[in-house]
């Protein structure tokens, strides 16, 4: 019984079959066939021998339907697909390859991982956008010359939980993130914490680049106050005052695109940090702040680049200043005669000076620091303060209403009791006299 075998040829094999048939019928020579097929004459002769011996099957590539020796084994491929759709769901391919190598011991190239997931119909979490024309500003030459800062409000703990704000900065020269903190809202405390972390770990930057948020700059549209008119300049916000005290210049961006480096940082963190917070089971701001330093250390090792100039530009703290005293809230006060200053919830008592002199009448600054402590500074002297004792109030004489058990001398006649009040005098009604003008008619008056 004659059996037939179906052989499927791709477009290249069909083209070779067509040319080889012309060679066998004498329509083409081997040299002409080699030029048409872009092959050497030796390769054309090999194809002719295989075609004569095996027919059309001889033109099929020998590796068809053969498993490559370097193919990832099926159990590993299944394991990767399972992890990508369960434990590491929502993680992009690059980050997934790093997590699999770090936590699962699976060393896979990103392209291999992307191909495995594509074959399993697992769609990527982030689609690749077509490139657009941009004019990118050159990086600063030295680390510490410029620090871009911003806050990002996002569902950092997953789509089912509420929003939180991550306040962080990125060095313009290296892309290193020197500090950051989670807050319920974008506020001055978040920026104070970020600046303090940066200053304590590296030093003070030359300038800070941010948006024109009210945290950094006073509203320019409002009319200046009398104090601002007398001073000839606008008053500073708490963050603006702290940067000015530290000698750090502030540069305000007029658009989000102008501070593109920190904006791109949010795209990276909203992908990678969200995934790692979920894997660590973190759902609170306090736990996220404890997790953040270790994550930023790994992030900087992965994404930071060397600066063009290896000499850093971070500046040390000026003499007599510290991050705790500068990056906090300052409130001017005048000391009263009892060496206290007013404060919401009660006055604050200033301790005795080392020289024995009084604080009374002096203009001081109350510092409300990030740890909740209160300090007072004046002429380079900074001391902690405590709540003042409650005011005893003014004592007044009270009227005795009668004998009392606590004062029996009233009953013994030793002290005369108070006289009873005199009864009110009887009031008699008064009537006008008979010749009084009220008793005459209006027409008769004046006669």
Buried (B, 14 or more C-beta within 10 A) or exposed (E): EEEEEEEEBEEEBEBBBEBBEBBEEEEBEBEBBBEBBEBEEEEBBEBBEBBEEEEBEBBBEEEEEEEEEEEBEEEEBEBBBEBBEEBBEBBBBBBBBBBBEEEBEBEBEBEBBBBBBEEBEBEEBEEEEEEEEEEEEEBBBBBBBBBBBBBBBBEBBEEEEEEBBBBBBBBBBBBBBBBBBBBEEBBBBBBBBBBBBBBBEBBBBBBBBBBEBEBBBBEEEEEBEEEEEEEEEBEBBBBBBBBEBBEBEBEBBEEEEBBBBBBEBBEBBBBBBBBBBBEEEBBEBEBBBEBBEEBBEEBBEEBBEEBEEEEBBBBEBEEEBEBBBBBBBBBEBEBBEEBBBBBEEEBBBBEEEEEEEEBEEBEBBBBBBBEEEBBBBBEEEBBEBEEBEEEEEEEEEEEEEEEEEEEEEBEEEEEEEEEEEEEEEEEEEEEEEEEEEEEEEEEEEEE
